[in-house]
Amino acid sequence: MAEDEADLLTRARKGDANAFGALVRIHQRRVYAAALHVTGNHSDADDVAQEAFVRAYRGLSSFDGRSDFFTWLYRIAVNTALNRLRSTKRVSALASAGANEAAHVGGRPEGLGAPNLLPDELAELGEQVRATLVAMSELSPSLRVTLVLATVEGLGHKQIAEILDIPEGTVAWRVNEARRLLRDRLGANAPPKAPPKTRGPGH
């Protein structure tokens, strides 16, 4: 934890609301991103992020410092998002976030917006991103959130295990299983490739 953040946390635990507000500003983007990837829509993500910060503020006295503050906060956010899914009994629709939102809040798919791509190549890439989001929405919440933390947020298995309160071995299994299911789903739905264009005589 950075020295400034540690100082903010110390002050926040003493009841300094301004210090906690600064902590919110530091982490709000990634907390919102986690909420969006779990719930699948902006309205629920907004509610989850706000609720997570309220819970964190009320529970600061229970933060013992054995884990990183970000890890502790993320655990609250993820659990809040998962509880919201269970309470509403809805299946997430990640595709509603769209490719642009997914890139904006948590990780840009490799090559997206690369200057050397032609317009039709960019369009095809956008379709691939949307297909991936749809396939992710069909994963179970536990598989989806584990995969998001590993691939979108770029967290290590140890930190994910701390956030989700599961063994590292379970993290590894979930990531591998989610990737396998995505490969199967995307492979089954991949459109047939057009045959290569042939050049006429004299070209």
N, C-alpha and C positions, 0 to 999 in steps of 0.2 A: 504494500500500500504506500502510495506517495506520502511524503511528510505532510503536505498541505491537507491531504484527505484525512490523514490520521488526526490532525489537529481539528478539522471540521467534525469528525466523528466524536472526539472527546468532548467538544463543546456541545454537540447535539445531544449527547447522552446526559449532559447537565441541564438540558431543557432549552438550549438556544435554538429557537425555531429558524432563525436566519441561517445558522450553520447547516441545519438539516435541509433547508431549501437549496443551499449550494450543493449538497450531496445529491439532491434530486436532479439538479441541472447537469451534474456530471454523468449520471447513470440513466437519465430518463429515456434517451434514444434507444439504448440496448434493451432496457426493460420493456419498452413499447414494442421493439422488434420481436422479442421473445413472445410477448402476448399475441402479436399479430400472427406469427407463424403457428401458434398453437390454436387460436380461436378461428382464424381465417377471415376475419373482417375487422374493419377499422373501428366500428362502434364498440364491439366487445373488447377490442384491444385497449381503447381509451379507458373503458370502465375498469378493466383488469389492472392496467398500469396505475390508475389512481388508487384503487383499492389496495394494491400491493404496497404503495408508498405509505398509505395510512396505516396498514398493518405493521410495516417496518418501523414507523415512528412510534407507534404504541408499544412495540416489542423491543425497543432499543435496549432496555434493561436486561433482556435475556440474551443479548449478543455478548458472548464471552470472549471473543477475539481469537478463538482457536482456529477459526477459518477466516479467509479473507472476507471483508465486508461485502465485496461484490458477489462472492459466492453465496453468502447468506441472503443477500437481497434477491439474487436470482432465484434461489430456492423458493422464496416467498412468492415471487412473480409467477414462476412455473406452476407451483401448487395452486395458486389462485386461479390461473387460467384453466388448469385441468379440472378444478372443482366447478368452474363455470360451465365447462362442457358437460360434465356429469349432471349438473343440476338442470340444465336446459334440455338434456338428452338429444342434442343435435350433433350431426356429423359436420366437421369443419369443411369449409369450402375455400381452400387456399387459393383456388384459381381466381376468386373475386378480388384478391389483392393485386393481381396482374403482375406482369413482368417488371414494369417500371417501379411499382411499389416495393416489390421484393428486392430489387437491386438497391433501392434507396435506403431501406431500413436495415438491411443486413446481408451484405455480400452481393457482389455483382458477378453473374455467371461469366466464366472465362471467355473473353472475346467479345462480350456485349459492348457495342459501340466502338469497336476497333476501327480506326480510320481507313484501313486497307480493305474492308469488306464492301462489296457492292450492295446496292439497295435490295436486290432480290435475296442476297445472302443474309442480310440483316433481317428481312422479313421471315426467312426460314428459321433463323436463330430464335426470333421472337416466338414462333410456333413451338419450337423445342422447349423453350422456357415455360410457356403456358402448359404444354403437355406434362412437363415435369411437376409443375405446381398441382395440376389435377391429380397426377399419380400420387403425390405426397399427401394430398387431402384424403386419399383412400386408405392410407396407413392408419393403424391404431394410434391414438394419442401418445401412448408411451413410446412407440417406435418413432413416431414423427418428431417428437420433441427431442429425443436423444440424437436423432440424425441431424436436426437443425443445430443443436448445440455443438455437434462435432464438425459439421461441414460448413454451415453458414457463419456461426460465431467463431469457429476455429478453436474451440476449447479442447484441452487434452482429456483423456479418459479419466484421469484422477480427479480433475476438477468437476467433470460431469457427474462422476460418482458421488462427490460431495454435494452437488446441487440437488441431485435426484434421490440421494440417500440410498444408493444401491451399490453392490460390489462392482469393482472395475471389470470383472469378467462378464457381468451382466451388460455393462455398457458396450463392451466389445461385441457381444452376441447381438444386441439390439441394432448396432450400427451395421453389422454384416447382414443381418436379416432384412433390415430396411433397404439396404442397397440391392440385395437379391430380389426383393419384391418389386423395387422400382425398375430394375433391369427387365424382369419378366413382364411387367405391365407396359413399359415403354416399347419393348421389343414386339409385344403382341399387337400394339396399336400403331406401330410405325407404318406410315404410308409407303406404298411401293415406289421405288426410285424410278424416275423417268430414264429411258434409255439415252445414252450419250448421243448428241447431235452429230450427224455425219456431214461431212463437207462434200459439196458437189464437185463434178469434174472441173479441173482447172483451178481449184482453190487449194 
